[in-house]
Amino acid sequence: QVQLVESGGGLVQPGGSLRLSCAASRSIFSFIAMAWYRQAPGKQRDLVARVTRGGSTNYADSVKGRFTISRDNAKDLVYLQMNSLKPEDTAVYYCAAAGLLATRPDYWGQGTQVTVSS
């Protein structure tokens, strides 16, 4: 078992930036991949960004060039730097950890709300 705790969400104006953090209760190096997902009201939960144990990353097309995922294995932290935020980025953002298949998370955080509005 592992607990994932997100922080850093909030209200930001369009064009602004936020950095989300995800703290894990055990070594994130034990997971094949760490990821951020998001879910807007009335929509499905979608992948935003993923980083593998080896450091490879992939992003949703809608956030490429604006968001950056990173991991600090020494501190068991995962970050999502979000720049040039748009109203359509408004959602609950979830941290996820995958133990076997990188594309299939086994553990989820409770989520943090990000609202982009003027």
C-alpha positions in Angstrom: 0.0 0.0 0.0 1.0 3.6 -0.5 -0.6 6.9 0.3 -0.3 9.7 -2.3 -1.0 13.3 -1.1 -1.4 16.1 -3.6 -0.9 19.8 -2.9 -0.5 23.1 -4.7 -3.9 23.5 -6.3 -5.9 26.6 -6.2 -7.4 29.5 -8.2 -5.3 31.1 -10.9 -5.9 33.6 -13.7 -5.6 32.5 -17.3 -2.0 32.6 -18.4 -0.8 32.0 -14.8 1.2 29.1 -13.4 0.9 26.6 -10.6 3.0 23.7 -9.4 1.4 20.6 -8.0 3.2 18.3 -5.7 2.5 14.7 -4.8 4.1 13.2 -1.7 4.3 9.4 -1.5 4.4 7.4 1.7 7.0 5.0 0.3 9.7 5.1 -2.3 8.4 6.2 -5.7 11.3 4.3 -7.3 9.4 1.1 -6.5 6.8 2.1 -9.1 7.2 1.7 -12.8 5.6 5.0 -13.4 4.1 8.0 -11.7 1.5 10.2 -13.3 -0.9 13.0 -13.1 -4.5 12.7 -14.3 -7.3 15.2 -14.3 -11.1 15.1 -14.2 -13.4 18.0 -15.1 -17.0 18.0 -14.0 -19.1 15.6 -16.2 -16.0 14.2 -17.9 -13.9 11.2 -17.6 -10.5 11.1 -15.9 -7.8 11.6 -18.4 -4.0 11.3 -18.3 -2.2 14.6 -18.2 1.4 13.5 -17.9 3.5 10.4 -17.0 7.1 9.8 -16.0 8.6 6.4 -15.9 11.1 5.0 -13.5 13.7 5.5 -16.2 12.8 9.1 -16.6 10.8 8.9 -19.9 7.9 11.3 -20.1 4.7 11.6 -22.1 2.0 14.2 -22.1 -1.5 14.8 -23.3 -1.5 16.7 -26.5 -3.5 19.5 -24.8 -0.7 20.3 -22.3 2.4 19.7 -24.4 4.8 22.6 -24.2 2.9 24.1 -21.2 3.2 21.4 -18.5 6.2 19.5 -17.1 6.2 16.5 -15.0 9.2 15.6 -12.8 10.2 13.3 -10.0 12.5 13.6 -7.0 13.3 10.0 -6.1 15.3 11.0 -3.0 12.3 12.9 -1.5 9.6 10.6 -3.0 7.9 13.6 -4.6 6.4 14.1 -8.0 5.7 17.5 -9.5 3.6 19.0 -12.2 4.6 22.4 -13.3 1.8 24.1 -15.1 2.4 27.2 -17.2 0.2 29.3 -19.5 -2.9 27.9 -17.8 -6.2 28.0 -19.7 -9.8 27.9 -18.4 -10.1 24.4 -20.0 -7.4 23.2 -17.6 -9.8 23.6 -14.7 -10.3 20.1 -13.1 -9.4 18.0 -10.1 -5.9 16.8 -10.6 -4.9 13.3 -9.2 -1.5 11.8 -8.6 -1.2 8.2 -9.5 1.3 5.4 -9.1 1.6 2.3 -11.3 3.3 -0.8 -10.0 3.1 -3.2 -12.9 1.8 -1.5 -16.0 2.8 2.1 -16.6 -0.6 2.8 -18.2 -2.6 1.3 -15.4 -2.3 3.0 -12.0 -2.7 1.0 -8.9 -2.9 3.8 -6.4 -4.5 7.3 -6.4 -4.3 10.4 -4.4 -7.4 12.2 -3.2 -7.1 15.0 -5.8 -6.5 18.7 -5.7 -8.7 21.3 -7.4 -7.2 23.6 -10.0 -9.5 26.4 -11.2 -8.4 28.8 -14.0 -10.6 31.8 -14.1 -10.4 35.6 -14.3 
